[in-house]
Amino acid sequence: MVKEFKMSQARYDQLKKELDFSKTTRADEIAELIKEARGFGDLSENSEYDEAKNEQGKLYSRIAELEEILLHAVIVDEAEADSDKVSIGCRVVVTNLANGKELPVYKIVGSQEADVMHHAVSEDSPFGKALMGSRPGDEISVEAPRGVIHYRVEKIER
């Protein structure tokens, strides 16, 4: 079974741009580094050559990863989502039922857009999975390393 990578059009465009840059500009830069390093003599003791080849390997791995992601990308149209249920693209306000604290607003995103530092939660994460499809007033449970945490969905914003 092939994994789908759900994402916004903006994220797809961003990854496509990164792929194009990697295949052209960055690949040319690394090829030039390898060429320069070869000029330093014996390749068996040439750390510049080894480093350049390692960079090339990382670049090729990233290119392959980007191609796989883009090949199986599914663009999510956030405007078509059901407005009264949690889905990709919406912002959610939840309250921790154990202490009554309201958490910051979280945006539900595809796995390629997750960024916990900016409160962008993947639909594939335990928290995201528990939220998907819930409505305001629903109580959800999230399995966490320290035990099950219970939340109440307070508000959904588009």
Secondary structure by P-SEA (a helix, b strand, c coil): cbbbbbbcaaaaaaaaaaaaaaacaaaaaaaaaaaaaaacccccccaaaaaaaaaaaaaaaaaaaaaaaaaabbbbcccccccccccccbbbbbbcccccccccbbbbbccccccccccccccccaaaaaaccccccbbbbbbccccbbbbbbccccc
